[in-house]
C-alpha cells in the first residue's frame, strides 16, 4: 500500500460547525462498513475512488482531470449512507498505513442562522479555516451529511420564501470547494443526501462520483435480517436459530420494500408483539417477524418514510 506523510496522533477540539473529529483508522467505523449490506462491486468502487483521490490528485493537473475530491451518496432514508461514508473513511485510511488520517463530521444545522450574512460567513469560515487547517496538517476526510442543507438547489428556491443568505451559503460552498480542490489534494469530502433533487446542480457537477444506494433486494433483506437475528442470538441464543427455520425466506421476502434500518426496527417490533415476548424475547417466532414486516410495510408513507 502507498504511504502518505504521517502526522502525530493527537486530540483536537471540534470548532463550530464540526460535530466530531476522529482519528483514522477506527475499527468501530470498520464494523459499520461491514454492517452495511451492499453489492461488493459498489463497495469496491467507493474504496477505489477514495484511494485515487489521495494517490493522483497531487500529481495530475486539474486541467487534465478536474477532480474536486467529492463523493456523493444518495438514496432513500435508512439505506445506510452515513454509516457507509464513515466506514469508507476508515477503509481509505487503512489503505495508507501510518498516514495519520482524520475524519471531520460537519454539523450543517449549526451553521444556519436567520441573521443576514451569518450563514454565509459560517460556511466560509468552516471551509476556509477549520477544514483547510486540518488538511494542511495531514490527510483529511470530511463528512457532509444532509448536504442539501448547505448546498440547496438555488433554482428551486424563491427569494420570498428563502432568505438571500441561503443562496449565498450555497455560493460559498461552491467557491470553497473550488479553492480547497486547488490547494489541498489530500482532502476528500464524503457527502450524503436523502433528497438529491434538492442538491444544487453546481455541487453535483463538482462530485467525482455520485452513487445511488438502493433499498435492499430480497437477498440483501435476508442478509440484514439474518445478521440482526444472529446478533440478538448472542444475548438470546434461541433467536440465533430462527434463520434456519422453514419460514425465514418468507419473512425475508416480506421485508422487500423496507430499508435496512426499518428491517432492524421491525425485528424490535416483533419482540414487542406481546407482553410475554417482551418479557422473554426468546419466545419470538418467524410468524411474529412476518406479521411485523407486513405491518412495517403498510405503515410506510410514499417515499419510504414511516408514519
C-alpha positions in Angstrom: 0.0 0.0 0.0 1.1 3.5 -0.7 2.3 5.6 2.2 1.4 9.3 2.8 3.4 11.6 5.1 2.4 10.8 8.6 1.4 13.4 11.2 1.5 12.9 15.0 -1.7 11.5 16.5 -3.4 13.9 18.9 -6.7 15.0 20.2 -8.5 18.0 18.6 -11.2 20.2 19.8 -14.1 20.4 17.3 -14.6 24.0 16.1 -18.0 25.5 15.2 -19.8 23.5 12.6 -17.9 20.3 13.2 -19.7 17.8 15.4 -16.9 15.3 15.8 -13.2 14.8 15.0 -12.0 11.2 14.7 -8.5 9.8 14.2 -8.4 7.2 11.5 -8.4 4.3 11.0 -11.0 3.5 13.6 -12.1 -0.2 14.0 -15.6 0.9 15.1 -16.1 2.5 11.8 -14.8 -0.6 10.1 -17.6 -2.5 11.9 -20.1 0.0 10.4 -18.7 -0.7 6.9 -19.2 -4.4 7.4 -22.7 -4.0 8.7 -24.0 -2.2 5.5 -25.3 -4.8 3.1 -24.4 -3.5 -0.4 -23.2 -5.1 -3.6 -19.5 -5.8 -3.2 -18.7 -4.2 -6.5 -20.2 -0.9 -5.3 -18.2 -1.0 -2.1 -15.0 -1.7 -4.1 -15.8 1.2 -6.4 -16.2 3.5 -3.4 -12.9 2.5 -1.9 -11.1 2.7 -5.2 -12.4 6.2 -5.9 -11.4 7.4 -2.4 -7.9 5.9 -2.8 -7.5 7.6 -6.2 -8.2 10.9 -4.6 -5.1 10.6 -2.4 -2.8 9.0 -4.9 -3.4 11.0 -8.1 -4.8 14.4 -7.2 -1.5 15.9 -6.2 0.3 14.6 -9.3 -2.1 15.3 -12.2 -3.0 18.8 -13.3 -6.7 19.6 -12.8 -6.9 20.8 -16.4 -6.4 17.1 -17.4 -8.8 15.6 -14.8 -10.8 18.1 -12.7 -11.1 16.1 -9.5 -12.7 18.1 -6.7 -12.3 15.4 -4.0 -16.1 14.9 -3.5 -18.1 11.7 -3.4 -21.9 11.9 -3.1 -24.0 9.1 -1.7 -27.7 9.4 -2.5 -30.7 7.2 -1.8 -33.8 6.7 0.4 -33.5 7.3 4.2 -32.4 4.3 6.2 -30.2 2.7 3.5 -27.0 3.3 5.5 -25.4 6.2 3.6 -24.0 7.9 6.6 -22.7 4.6 8.1 -21.2 3.7 4.7 -19.5 7.1 4.5 -17.9 6.7 7.9 -16.9 3.2 7.1 -15.4 4.3 3.8 -13.3 6.9 5.7 -11.9 4.0 7.8 -11.2 1.8 4.8 -9.5 4.6 3.0 -7.2 5.3 5.9 -6.4 1.6 6.2 -5.1 1.8 2.7 -2.4 4.3 3.7 -0.8 2.9 6.9 0.7 5.5 9.2 -0.6 8.5 7.3 -2.4 10.0 10.2 -5.8 10.4 8.6 -8.5 12.5 10.3 -12.3 12.5 9.9 -14.3 15.7 10.4 -18.0 15.3 10.7 -19.8 18.5 9.8 -23.0 19.5 11.7 -24.7 21.6 8.9 -27.6 22.8 11.1 -25.1 24.5 13.4 -24.1 26.8 10.6 -27.5 28.2 9.6 -28.7 31.5 11.0 -31.7 33.8 10.5 -29.4 36.8 10.7 -28.4 38.2 7.3 -24.9 37.1 6.3 -24.2 34.9 9.2 -24.8 31.6 7.4 -22.6 32.5 4.5 -19.8 33.6 6.9 -20.1 30.5 9.0 -19.9 28.3 5.9 -16.9 30.2 4.5 -15.1 30.1 7.9 -15.7 26.4 8.2 -14.3 25.5 4.8 -11.5 28.2 4.5 -10.3 27.9 8.1 -11.3 24.7 10.0 -11.2 22.3 7.1 -8.3 23.9 5.4 -6.2 23.9 8.6 -6.9 20.2 9.1 -6.0 19.4 5.5 -2.7 21.4 5.9 -1.9 19.2 8.9 -2.4 15.9 7.2 -4.8 13.7 5.1 -8.4 14.7 5.9 -11.8 13.3 5.1 -14.9 15.4 5.7 -18.4 14.0 6.2 -21.1 16.4 4.9 -24.3 14.7 6.0 -27.6 16.1 4.5 -25.5 18.1 2.1 -28.7 19.7 0.7 -28.7 21.8 3.9 -25.5 23.5 2.8 -25.9 23.3 -1.0 -29.6 23.8 -1.6 -30.8 23.9 -5.2 -30.9 27.6 -5.9 -33.1 27.2 -9.0 -35.9 25.9 -6.8 -35.8 28.5 -4.1 -37.8 31.7 -4.2 -36.2 34.7 -2.6 -39.5 35.4 -0.8 -39.6 32.1 0.9 -35.9 31.7 1.3 -33.5 34.4 2.6 -30.9 35.6 0.2 -28.4 34.3 2.8 -29.3 30.7 2.0 -28.5 31.3 -1.7 -25.2 32.9 -0.7 -24.4 30.0 1.6 -24.6 27.7 -1.5 -22.4 30.1 -3.4 -19.9 30.0 -0.5 -19.8 26.2 -0.5 -19.1 26.1 -4.3 -16.3 28.8 -4.1 -14.7 27.0 -1.2 -14.8 23.6 -2.8 -13.0 25.0 -5.8 -10.4 26.7 -3.6 -9.8 23.6 -1.5 -9.5 21.4 -4.6 -6.7 23.6 -5.8 -4.9 23.9 -2.6 -5.3 20.6 -0.8 -5.1 17.4 -2.8 -5.1 15.3 0.5 -8.7 16.3 1.3 -11.8 14.3 0.5 -15.4 15.2 1.1 -18.0 12.4 1.6 -21.5 13.9 1.2 -24.9 12.3 1.7 -28.4 13.2 0.7 -31.8 11.7 1.0 -33.1 14.2 -1.5 -30.7 14.6 -4.4 -33.2 16.6 -6.3 -32.8 19.3 -3.6 -29.0 19.5 -4.1 -27.7 22.3 -6.3 -26.7 21.1 -9.7 -23.4 23.0 -9.5 -22.5 21.0 -6.4 -23.4 17.7 -8.1 -21.3 18.7 -11.1 -18.3 19.0 -8.8 -18.7 15.5 -7.5 -16.1 12.9 -8.7 -18.6 10.1 -8.1 -22.3 10.1 -7.4 -23.5 6.7 -6.2 -27.1 5.7 -5.6 -27.6 3.5 -2.5 -30.7 1.4 -3.2 -33.2 -0.3 -1.0 -32.1 -3.9 -0.3 -33.3 -6.6 -2.7 -34.6 -9.9 -1.4 -31.1 -11.4 -1.0 -29.9 -8.3 0.9 -33.0 -8.3 3.1 -32.3 -11.9 4.0 -28.7 -11.0 4.9 -29.8 -8.0 7.0 -32.5 -10.0 8.8 -30.1 -12.8 9.5 -27.4 -10.5 10.7 -29.8 -8.9 13.1 -31.2 -12.2 14.5 -27.7 -13.7 14.9 -26.6 -10.6 16.7 -29.6 -10.9 19.1 -28.7 -14.5 19.5 -25.5 -13.5 21.4 -27.9 -12.4 24.2 -30.8 -14.7 23.5 -29.5 -17.9 22.0 -32.8 -19.2 20.8 -33.2 -16.3 18.4 -30.0 -17.2 16.5 -31.7 -20.4 15.4 -34.5 -18.6 13.5 -32.6 -18.0 10.2 -32.5 -21.8 9.9 -36.3 -22.1 10.2 -38.6 -23.1 7.3 -40.3 -19.7 7.3 -37.2 -17.5 7.3 -37.2 -16.9 3.5 -40.9 -16.0 3.6 -40.0 -13.3 6.2 -37.1 -12.0 4.2 -39.3 -11.7 1.1 -41.9 -9.8 3.1 -39.1 -7.3 4.0 -38.6 -6.2 0.4 -39.5 -2.6 0.2 -38.1 -1.8 3.7 -34.7 -0.1 4.2 -32.0 -1.7 6.4 -32.8 0.4 9.4 -36.6 -0.4 9.1 -35.8 -4.1 8.9 -33.9 -4.0 12.2 -36.6 -1.9 13.8 -39.2 -4.3 12.6 -37.4 -7.1 14.5 -37.7 -5.0 17.6 -41.5 -4.6 16.9 -41.7 -8.4 16.6 -40.1 -8.7 20.0 -42.8 -6.4 21.4 -45.6 -8.4 19.8 -46.9 -9.4 23.2 -46.1 -8.7 26.8 -44.9 -12.3 27.2 -42.5 -12.0 24.3 -41.3 -8.6 25.5 -40.6 -10.2 28.9 -38.8 -13.1 27.3 -37.6 -12.3 23.7 -36.6 -15.9 23.1 -40.3 -16.6 22.6 -40.4 -14.6 19.3 -41.3 -16.7 16.2 -40.9 -16.4 12.5 -44.6 -15.8 12.3 -44.2 -12.8 14.6 -41.4 -11.5 12.3 -43.6 -11.9 9.2 -46.5 -10.1 10.8 -44.2 -7.3 12.0 -42.6 -7.0 8.5 -46.1 -6.7 6.9 -47.1 -4.1 9.4 -43.9 -2.1 8.8 -44.6 -2.0 5.1 -48.2 -1.0 5.5 -47.2 1.7 7.9 -44.9 3.5 5.5 -45.7 6.6 3.6 -44.9 7.3 0.0 -41.2 7.7 -0.4 -40.4 5.1 2.2 -40.9 7.2 5.4 -42.6 5.6 8.3 -45.8 7.1 9.6 
